[in-house]
Amino acid sequence: MSDVPHAPVEDFASKYTQAGPVGAFLIDRFFDGVFDLLGRVRPRSVLEVGCGEGFSTERLAAHLGPDVRFEASDVEPALVERARARNPNVEIRTESAYALDRSDDAFDVVVCLEVLEHLERPERALREICRVARRAVVLSVPREPIWRALNVLRGKYVAAAGNTPGHVQHWSRRGFVRFVGRHADVVAVRSPLPWTQVLAHPKVAAHGRKPVA
């Protein structure tokens, strides 16, 4: 387990359980984007890093189906227990994104959704994610400044200028693509409101090997 601190996290469950019709529509579009990016790779094995309470895990498992080896993990033991209860057929571990207990190239694809913005050292986590991914990574973060503007418009976190609790990194679409590009070759970008989603192949320089197409 890494001793690098993780930022306090937001109430992830409410995004799914209290979204309302508009929020549910946006979440559906979010996952449409994720599934589109995964479909370009057609992986046989997938790891989700930062699964939280397992709501995204549930969606991913249903989409991938039984023929794809799918596992998940999160740094918070309490969240892992809830994720396991929600996804009894998925192997879910407690581990840090900074120090994944996985071998190099362990999964075709590593998925990391709405996690990097919470980390004090996102570059370290991205290097680790790329180490474990054999073929590709699928990443998503809130798209700034749109994310904060929408929060203010709906009366959320106004005193913090719309910044969601626990968000310590703030990327525009271009800024996030540039960030990912330091360690992976970006091959596709999706922008469902209000997120940025990226599909990328890990670079040789990131961990000393050639990516597999």
N, C-alpha and C positions, 0 to 999 in steps of 0.2 A: 504494500500500500504506500502510495506517495505521501510525503509530508508537506507537499506544496499546497497552500490553502486554496480552497474553492470558495467563490463568493456565495453569500446567502442566496437561496433560490426563491423564485416566485411560486405562487400557488398554481402549479401546472394543471391540477385536476379541474380547476374551475374553467379552464379554456374549453374543456370537453363537456363538463356537466352543467355549466351555466352560460353557455355560449349564446343562446337565443338563435332565432332563424338566420339572421345575417351572419353571426359568428360561425354557425354550423356550415353555412354556405362557403365562407372563406376557408374554413378548415378542410372541407371537402376538396376545394381547389388546391389547397396546399398539398394534400396527399396525391391528387392527380399529378401534380408536378413531380413529386418524389417518385411515383410509380413510372412516370414517363422516363425519368433518368435511369431508373433501375432497368427498365425494358431495353435500353440501349446496350446494356451489358449482358443481360440474361444470365445472371450468376447462378452457380450451383451451391454457393455457401455465402451467408451474410451475417455480419455481426453488427448489432446496434449498440453504440457507445452512448451512455447517458440516457437510459430508457425511462428514468423517472418512475412514475407509478404504473407504467405499462400500457397507457392508452395508445401511444404510437406503436408499441410492440404488438398490440392486438391487431391494429390495422395492417402492419407489415406482415405479420404471420398469415393473416387471411389472404393477403394479396400474393405472397410468395408460394403458398401451398405446401403440401407435405413432402414434395420432392426436393425442396431446397433445405439444406441444413441451415437453420437459423438459431442464433443465440443472441443474448443481450446482456448488458451490464449497467451498473450505476454505482457511484461512490457512496451513496447514502444507504446504510443497511435497512432503515425503515421503509424507504421507497422500494428497495429490492423485494422486501417481503410482500408489499402490496402488489408489485408487478408480478411476482410469482403467483399470488392468489388469483390475479386476473388472467394469467397466461400459464396454466398448469402444465401445458405441453411444450413450453419453451424453457431451455436451460438458461437461467439468469444468475449471474455472479455479482458479487460485490467487489469492485475494483475501480481504481482511479484512471481517468483518461490520460493522466501523466505517466502511468506505469501499468500498462495492460499486461496481464499475466497470460500472454499469448506468444507463440513462436512467430518468427518472421513469415510473412506470406500465408498466414493461417486461414484467411478467408478471401474469397474472390472479391468481395466488396465490404467495406466498412461504412456504415451509415451513422451520421452524427447530426441529429436534428435539434436545433434550438438549445445548444449547449455551449458553444465556443464563446458566446457573448457573456457568459457567466464566469469565465475563467480569467484569473489574474495573468496567466501565462499561456495564452491560446496557441502560440507558436510551438511551444513544447508539446502540447497535446496533439497538434496537427502532425508533428513529426512522428509521434507514436502511432497515430492512426494510420499514417502512410506506411509505417514499418509493417504493420499487421495486414494491410490490404495488398493482395496479390495483383489485382487488376485495376481496381478503381475505388474512389471514395465518393460518397454522396453527402453533401453538407448543406445545412441551411442555417440562416441567421435572420433576425429582424432587419428590414431595410430602413435605414435612417436617412433623412430625418422623418420619413413618412410614419414610421412606427410611433414615434413620440407625438407627432401632430395628431394622429388618430386617437391616441389615448386622451389628449387634451380635449378634443372635440366630443368625446363621450364622457368627459368629466372624471377621468381616471388619472391619478398621480399628478394633479395639476401643480401642487406645491413643488414637485420635482421636475417641472417642465415636461411632464409626460413620460419620464424615464421609469420603466418598470423596475421594481425592487430586485436587486441582484444583477442587473445588467451593468457590467463594468467595461464592456467593449462596445463600440458603436461604429458600424460600417455602412457606408453607402454601397450601392450595387458595385460600382467601379472599385471602391476601396476593398471590398471583400474579395472580388476576383483577383485583385493585385496581391492581397495577402495570401490567398490559396496558391497563387502562381509561384510563390517562392519555393514551394515544396512539391508541387504537382502541376502537371500540364492540364490546364482547364480545357475541356472539350465541349461543354454545353452549359448554358446558364438559363435558368427559368426565374421569372419574377412575378409569381402570383402575389397580389396585394395582401399583406404588406411585408413580403419576405424576399430574400434572395436565396436561390438554390443553385448549387454547383455540382457538376459531375467532372471529375478529374482523374487522371492517371498519375500515380506516384512517380516522381522523377528518380533517375539513377542516383543523383547527388544526395538525395535525402537519406538513403540507406545503402548505397553501394551496389545496386543491382538494376537490371533492365526490366522495365514494366512489361507486362504481358498484355497484348491487345485483346 
